[in-house]
C-alpha cells in the first residue's frame, strides 16, 4: 500500500522509449486516468482513493519526474511523448477506452492523447491546460516563459518562481511561497529543474489541432476551477472551450482543486463523467 493512499494500491514500472514509468492502479470498475505534469501520482492519491470505490484508477509519475526516470535528462519532455507514454500504459492495462482527467501540463498531455490515440479514451477532461498559444498575447507569454527559464537556469530559484506566479496571475501566501523556494530535498530539486528546463517550454507552446479534437471520438471537457478567475489558465481554458465550441465545466477550487478539496472535486468529476 502506498503511504499516501488509504486503499490498496498496485505499483509497477513500465519500460517505454527513453524512460521507465512508475504507475499505480487501485480500485475496480470503469477505468479513470488521473495525470499531471509536473505533478506526480502522489498529488492525485486522495482523489484516486475516492474514485476507487467504483472505478479502476490509474495514476503515474510523468517521465523525468520523481519515480519515472529518463535515460537522457537533457532531453525535453513534450506533450506528444507524454501522450505516447499514456497510450502505452493504457495498452498495458488493457482496460480501455478510459476517461482521462489531465490537470495543468497533464491536461495538455491528455489532449495530445486525444489527438494521437483517440481510440484509447472515451472522455478527456482537460482541467486548466496552459495553452498559451491560443491567446492574443502569446508572444509576450513566450518571452515571459523564456525569462523565467533563464532565471531558473542561472540559479535564481526565487526569481524564477516569482516570475512564474506573476505570469500565471497566482498569489500564494508568503509561508507557502517560502516553503516552495526554501530548502528542498534532492528529488524535489531535481523535479523542479526538469520542469523548468525540459517541460515548461514544450508544454506551453503546444498547439492543439482543434479540427481533430472536434471530430475525434473522445468527448472533450474543458475544466476550470471556480477560484481561478483571471488567472492565466482560466484564460487559456476559456480560449480552448471557445475554439471547440463548448462551454467550460466548472470544478471546485482553483488550479489544483483536486488537491485542495478532493471530496468536492470527486463529486463534480463524477457528474462530468455521467454527463457523457
Residue pairs with C-beta under 8 A, 6 or more apart in sequence:
1 7
1 8
1 9
2 9
2 11
2 24
2 45
4 42
4 45
4 46
5 24
5 26
5 45
5 48
5 49
6 49
7 26
7 27
7 49
7 52
8 26
9 24
9 25
9 26
10 24
10 25
10 26
11 22
11 23
11 24
12 22
12 23
12 24
12 25
13 20
13 21
13 22
13 23
13 67
14 20
14 21
14 23
14 88
14 89
14 92
15 21
16 63
16 84
16 85
16 88
17 84
18 63
18 70
18 71
18 72
18 75
18 81
19 63
19 64
19 68
19 69
19 70
19 71
19 85
20 68
20 69
21 60
21 61
21 63
21 68
21 85
21 88
21 89
22 41
22 60
22 61
22 66
22 67
22 68
23 41
23 58
23 59
23 60
23 61
23 89
24 41
24 48
24 58
24 59
24 60
25 56
25 57
25 58
25 93
26 48
26 49
26 52
26 56
26 57
27 48
27 51
27 52
27 53
27 54
27 55
27 56
27 57
28 52
28 54
28 55
28 56
29 54
29 55
29 56
30 54
30 55
30 56
30 98
30 99
31 55
31 56
31 57
31 58
31 90
31 93
31 95
31 96
31 97
31 98
31 99
32 51
32 55
32 56
32 57
32 58
32 98
32 99
32 100
32 101
32 273
33 57
33 58
33 59
33 86
33 89
33 90
33 98
33 99
33 100
33 101
33 110
34 44
34 47
34 48
34 51
34 57
34 58
34 59
34 101
34 103
34 258
35 44
35 59
35 60
35 62
35 86
35 100
35 101
35 102
35 103
35 106
35 109
35 110
36 43
36 44
36 62
36 102
36 103
36 104
36 105
36 106
37 62
37 65
37 77
37 82
37 102
37 104
37 105
37 106
37 108
37 109
37 199
37 203
38 62
38 65
38 105
38 191
38 194
38 195
38 199
39 103
39 104
39 105
39 106
39 256
40 60
40 61
40 62
40 65
40 66
40 67
40 68
40 191
41 48
41 59
41 60
41 61
41 66
41 67
42 66
43 256
43 258
43 259
44 59
44 258
45 59
46 258
46 259
46 262
47 258
47 262
47 265
47 266
47 269
48 57
48 59
50 262
50 263
50 266
51 57
51 266
51 269
51 270
56 93
56 95
58 89
58 90
58 93
58 98
60 68
60 85
60 86
60 89
61 67
61 68
62 68
62 77
62 82
62 85
62 105
62 106
62 109
63 70
63 77
63 81
63 82
63 85
64 70
64 73
64 77
64 191
64 194
64 198
64 199
65 191
65 194
65 195
66 187
66 191
70 77
73 194
73 198
74 198
75 198
76 198
76 199
76 201
76 202
77 194
77 198
77 199
77 202
78 202
78 203
78 206
79 105
79 108
79 109
79 111
79 112
79 202
79 203
79 206
80 112
80 116
82 106
82 109
82 112
83 109
83 110
83 112
83 113
83 115
83 116
83 117
84 116
84 117
86 100
86 109
86 110
86 113
86 117
86 120
87 113
87 116
87 117
87 120
90 96
90 98
90 117
90 120
91 120
96 119
96 120
96 121
97 119
97 120
97 121
97 122
97 217
97 218
98 120
98 121
98 122
99 121
99 122
99 123
99 124
99 125
99 273
99 276
100 110
100 113
100 114
100 121
100 123
100 124
100 125
100 218
101 110
101 125
101 127
101 223
101 269
102 108
102 109
102 110
102 111
102 124
102 125
102 126
102 127
102 129
103 127
103 128
103 255
103 256
103 258
104 127
104 128
104 129
104 130
104 233
104 255
104 256
105 129
105 130
105 199
105 203
107 125
107 126
107 127
107 128
107 129
107 223
108 126
108 129
108 130
108 131
108 203
108 206
110 121
110 124
110 125
110 126
111 124
111 126
111 129
111 208
111 213
111 220
112 206
113 120
113 121
113 124
114 121
114 124
114 212
114 213
114 216
114 218
114 220
115 208
115 209
115 212
115 213
115 216
118 216
118 217
118 218
119 217
121 217
121 218
122 217
122 218
122 219
122 276
123 218
123 219
123 221
123 272
123 273
123 276
124 218
124 219
124 220
124 221
125 221
125 223
125 249
125 269
125 272
126 220
126 221
126 222
126 223
126 237
126 240
127 223
127 224
127 225
127 237
127 251
127 258
128 223
128 224
128 225
128 228
128 233
128 234
128 236
128 237
128 255
129 222
129 233
129 236
129 237
129 240
130 168
130 203
130 204
130 232
130 233
130 236
131 204
131 206
131 207
131 208
131 236
131 237
131 239
131 240
132 138
132 141
132 142
132 145
132 204
132 205
132 232
132 236
133 204
133 205
133 206
133 207
134 207
134 208
134 236
134 239
134 240
134 243
135 141
135 235
135 236
135 239
141 167
141 204
141 232
142 205
144 163
144 167
145 167
145 200
145 201
145 204
145 205
146 201
147 163
148 160
148 163
148 164
148 167
148 196
148 200
149 160
149 196
149 197
149 200
149 201
151 159
151 160
151 163
152 160
152 192
152 193
152 196
152 197
153 196
153 197
157 181
157 192
158 181
160 196
161 177
161 180
161 181
165 171
165 172
165 177
167 232
168 231
168 232
168 233
168 255
169 230
169 231
169 232
170 231
170 254
170 255
172 180
184 192
208 240
208 243
210 243
210 244
213 220
213 244
214 220
214 244
214 245
219 276
220 244
220 246
221 246
221 249
221 272
221 276
222 237
222 238
222 240
222 241
222 244
222 246
222 248
222 249
223 237
223 248
223 249
223 250
223 251
223 272
224 233
224 234
224 237
224 238
224 248
224 249
224 250
224 251
225 234
225 250
225 251
225 252
225 253
225 254
225 255
225 257
226 250
226 251
226 252
226 253
226 254
226 257
227 253
227 254
227 257
228 234
228 254
228 255
231 254
231 255
233 255
237 248
238 248
241 247
241 248
249 268
249 272
250 268
251 257
251 258
251 265
251 268
251 269
252 260
252 261
252 264
252 265
252 268
253 259
253 260
253 261
253 264
253 265
254 260
257 264
257 265
258 265
258 266
